[in-house]
Amino acid sequence: MKYTKIFDSQEGLKANRLHIFILCFIFIPFSFMLPFVEAKTADEWYNEGNDLGRSGKYAEAINAYDETLKINPQDAYALNNKGIVLKNLGRNDVANKVFDKASQLQKSPGFEIIFAIVGLLTIVYFLRRKIDI
């Protein structure tokens, strides 16, 4: 016949105090430090992908480029380099799709077009002003 020890209320209370102490003074202060842990930036992931690709670690390079694209989905350079790595792995069909997407992003209007438009509007403004005088 086995006997089990019946805990009295004082032992249970001591165990609860210990758990509360651990929770309050060990886990909770460290949980506030989590936002201060710096995550990698898109540029850091991109550079890591480049380094991994150069060293022949193509699967890890693809993962690094994917992390870059999670942060900055419009990064045509990361897409282009991902396509190169996919070509090196022999996944030509997927690489061609990635290259197409990268070329579409590079063709999208950027600051060059905006500056050209602003420049033209400025010229038109000053020409009209000169004619009105």
C-alpha positions in Angstrom: 0.0 0.0 0.0 1.4 3.4 -1.1 1.0 6.4 1.0 0.8 9.8 -0.5 1.8 12.9 1.3 -0.9 15.4 1.7 0.3 19.0 1.3 -0.8 21.3 3.9 -1.8 24.8 2.9 1.5 26.3 4.1 3.7 24.3 1.7 1.4 25.1 -1.2 1.5 28.8 -0.3 5.4 28.7 -0.2 5.4 27.1 -3.6 3.1 29.8 -5.0 5.2 32.5 -3.6 8.3 31.0 -5.2 6.5 30.9 -8.6 5.3 34.5 -8.2 8.8 35.6 -7.2 10.3 33.9 -10.3 7.7 35.4 -12.6 7.9 38.9 -11.2 11.7 39.3 -10.8 13.1 37.1 -13.5 10.8 36.7 -16.5 8.9 40.0 -16.6 11.9 42.3 -16.6 13.5 40.3 -19.5 10.2 40.5 -21.5 10.5 44.3 -21.6 13.9 43.9 -23.3 12.5 42.1 -26.3 11.7 45.3 -28.3 15.3 46.4 -27.9 16.7 43.4 -29.6 17.6 44.7 -33.0 16.3 42.8 -36.0 18.2 42.7 -39.2 17.5 45.3 -41.8 16.7 44.7 -45.4 20.2 45.8 -46.4 21.8 43.4 -43.8 19.7 40.5 -45.2 20.6 41.5 -48.8 24.4 41.6 -48.0 24.1 38.3 -46.2 22.4 36.8 -49.2 25.2 38.1 -51.4 27.9 36.6 -49.1 26.1 33.3 -49.0 25.6 33.2 -52.7 29.3 33.9 -53.3 30.3 31.1 -51.0 28.1 28.6 -52.8 25.4 28.3 -50.1 22.6 28.9 -52.4 19.7 27.6 -50.3 20.7 29.9 -47.4 21.2 32.8 -49.9 17.6 32.3 -51.2 16.3 32.5 -47.6 18.3 35.7 -47.0 16.8 37.3 -50.1 13.4 36.2 -49.1 13.9 37.9 -45.7 15.0 41.0 -47.6 11.8 40.9 -49.7 9.6 40.4 -46.7 10.9 43.8 -45.4 11.1 45.5 -48.8 9.0 43.7 -51.4 10.0 46.3 -54.1 13.7 45.5 -53.9 14.5 44.7 -57.6 18.2 44.1 -56.8 17.3 41.4 -54.2 14.9 39.8 -56.7 17.6 39.9 -59.4 20.2 38.2 -57.2 17.6 35.6 -56.0 17.1 34.8 -59.7 20.8 34.4 -60.2 21.0 32.0 -57.3 18.0 30.1 -58.6 19.7 29.8 -62.0 22.8 28.4 -60.2 20.6 25.8 -58.6 19.2 24.9 -62.0 15.7 26.1 -61.2 15.5 28.1 -64.5 11.7 28.2 -64.7 11.4 29.9 -61.2 14.4 32.1 -61.9 12.8 33.4 -65.1 9.7 34.4 -63.2 11.8 36.2 -60.6 13.7 38.0 -63.3 10.5 39.1 -64.9 9.2 40.5 -61.7 12.5 42.3 -61.0 12.5 43.8 -64.5 8.9 45.1 -63.9 10.0 46.7 -60.7 12.9 48.4 -62.4 10.6 49.8 -65.1 8.2 51.3 -62.6 8.4 55.1 -62.4 10.8 56.4 -59.9 12.2 59.7 -58.8 13.8 60.3 -62.1 10.4 60.6 -63.8 9.0 62.7 -60.9 12.0 65.1 -61.2 11.6 65.4 -64.9 7.9 66.2 -64.6 8.6 68.8 -61.9 11.3 70.3 -64.1 9.0 70.6 -67.1 6.3 72.2 -65.0 8.8 74.7 -63.7 9.9 75.6 -67.2 6.3 75.9 -68.3 5.5 78.1 -65.3 8.4 80.5 -66.0 7.6 80.6 -69.8 4.0 81.5 -69.1 5.0 84.1 -66.6 7.4 85.7 -69.2 4.7 85.8 -71.8 2.2 87.4 -69.5 4.6 90.3 -68.8 
